[in-house]
Structure formats: C-alpha cells, structure tokens
Amino acid sequence: MTEHAQHHGHSHGGHSHGRAGHGHDQHGEGHAHPSGAELAETLDLDARILGSYLEEATAWAADLSAQKPASIIDVGAGSGVGTLALARRFPNAHITALDKSATMLSATLEATAAQGLDGRVAGLQADLDEGWPASATADLMWASSSLHELTNPERAMAEMFEALNPGGLLIIVEMDSLPSFLPETPPAGSAVEPGLEARLHATLASNGWNQYPEWTAGLERAGSAVERRHFPTTGSSTPELAARYARTFLGRMRNALAGSAAPADLASLEVLLGDGPESLERRGDLVVRGHRTGWAARKSQA
Ligand SMILES: C[S@@+](CC[C@H](N)C(=O)[O-])C[C@H]1O[C@@H](n2cnc3c(N)ncnc32)[C@H](O)[C@@H]1O
C-alpha cells in the first residue's frame, strides 16, 4: 500500500472533498461545495429513484466476467450505492470501497453494516490523483460517476487496468446528462418557462459541468477491446421522493446559475422552489429521468 492509502474500519473522521450532486460537475454545486452528508444524501436519493441501472449494469458485469469475481474494488464509492449493488450481485465476493473521502467511506461502511455485509466490505482511503494504491488488485473494478472527477482519468484507467487480475473486468459508468424532473410540456398557464431544464443544463455544460470524454479510446489505449452500453432510466418513485430529489438538485442548480442563467429561467426556478401551487411538492407531475452509459474492458487471461 502506498503512503496515501489507508485501510478503514467502521469509523472515520475527516471531511469530504466530494463535490455536489454526483460530485464534480454532475449534480451541480456551482460554487457552493456541499457537505459530505449532502453529497451522500443526493447519491442515495439518486440510487433510490434511478437505481435500476445498478441492477442492469451489475448483471452486465456478471455476464461479461470470465468467472465469478472473488475480489471487487468500487472506485470512488461515494455513499456506497454501487458497493451494495455489487454485494447483492456477487454474494461471494469481497469488496473494497475506495474513496479519497473519509466521510464517504464512513457512509459506505455504515450502509453495508446495516445490511449485514460488514464481513465482506472494507474501506480503503486513497486519493487516486496521487496514484493507484499498490496493494489494490481485484477481479472486477467498478468506477461509477467517479472517473471524470480525477485530474488524470486516462492515467487512472491505465493503472486500474494494470491492477486488474488476469481475466478481470473494468466497468466504468457515467451519467450522460443531468437528471431532469419536469414534464416535456408545462401545463397551460404555467409560470415555468417551457424548455427550462434543457436550457439550464446547456448553461451548466458551457460552464464545464458534467463533462467527460468518450472513454472508449482511453480504455483501448489501456489495452483492451471495449463494450459500451446505454442505460436509459425513468425513475420509480413516490411523488414525495421525486420532489425531495428535485428540490435538492434544483436548489443547487439555482445557486450555481445565479450569475449565468437568463432572468426568466431563474424566475422559473424560484416558482419551482417556492411554496405556491407550482412548487415541486404541490405540482404532482414530476418524472425523474437520468441516463447513463457504461463501458466494459476485459483483461486477457495471460
Ligand atoms: C459522484 S461520487 C460517485 C459515488 C458512487 N460511485 C456513485 O455512483 O454514487 C464520486 C466519488 O469519487 C470520489 N473521488 C473523487 N476524486 C477522487 C480521487 N482523486 N481519489 C479517490 N476518490 C475520489 C469522491 O470522493 C466521491 O465519493
């Protein structure tokens, strides 16, 4: 293990350096970095509502694995939604949740302990911008919404691939777009501008949010043929839960876009975040959508 990597038990101090929403530029914090607890809440809400991709992507990993993985690393585990899904999919595997944030590792280990998985999951605190921890090898590596956060993702990809056991599989997942909540067509007479979310997302993108390159070429350079798969997801949620997620997310967008969105769009956000009849909690027509893409690269047996 390198100096910057520390194995963790079940309690952690320290502060998260994670960014809002899905971290760097994905769920949008603008200039206000959320606390670790806020980030963990957003990640958990996302998994509760849009988490069917976790079932599909882990099933995909199982199909592509040459043999059942005995060791798994969840790279940038965050609050542990991937760790939990991997533990369910691969009931005999030992899983290492790797994150630079002690707060996030703590959240993951609490979540896994609550499911009685403590014997199968360990935390590893490591900042991948400083290099891959030497001791961390696995049959399956899973990096969901985390690779784009690294300073040098291509180097990290190559290091992960190198640290895979022969025949092992690397899975990368990213969000294609920010989650959206509003119906395509606003109700007649709405004070919310049509096309609001698309415009806000475009402004965020031009501010550099949710940006990641097509990973295929980098993975191929790391040494493997790559499969790619799309996971379109419409959330399954109660109206209350959808409103909670929307409030968390749109609230952060409002902070981030205060200086750059059109005044009419900011006014629409105020309508949604206010407590009038079109507020998120009262409108009753929210549909959470969030699409992801996965990449899979397998290391040869030799
Ligand atoms: C957006 S969250 C994704 C969490 C989880 N994989 C998920 O899908 O919900 C990204 C995570 O990557 C971690 N991360 C960011 N940069 C990192 C780095 N340089 N080394 C290790 N972890 C990092 C953050 O602390 C955060 O927990």
The ligand as a Gaussian input file, in Angstrom:
#p B3LYP/6-31G(d) Opt

LIG

0 1
 C      -20.056000      11.459000      -7.607000
 S      -19.434000      10.387000      -6.419000
 C      -19.908000       8.813000      -7.052000
 C      -20.156000       7.859000      -5.968000
 C      -20.655000       6.483000      -6.376000
 N      -19.701000       5.765000      -7.195000
 C      -22.000000       6.575000      -7.058000
 O      -22.120000       6.161000      -8.205000
 O      -22.946000       7.041000      -6.418000
 C      -17.697000      10.429000      -6.786000
 C      -16.831000       9.899000      -5.670000
 O      -15.475000       9.869000      -6.153000
 C      -14.634000      10.264000      -5.089000
 N      -13.389000      10.816000      -5.644000
 C      -13.243000      11.977000      -6.326000
 N      -11.953000      12.180000      -6.623000
 C      -11.256000      11.137000      -6.108000
 C       -9.872000      10.802000      -6.072000
 N       -8.960000      11.608000      -6.588000
 N       -9.496000       9.658000      -5.476000
 C      -10.428000       8.847000      -4.918000
 N      -11.761000       9.121000      -4.905000
 C      -12.168000      10.257000      -5.495000
 C      -15.450000      11.316000      -4.350000
 O      -14.988000      11.470000      -3.013000
 C      -16.864000      10.750000      -4.439000
 O      -17.192000       9.971000      -3.319000

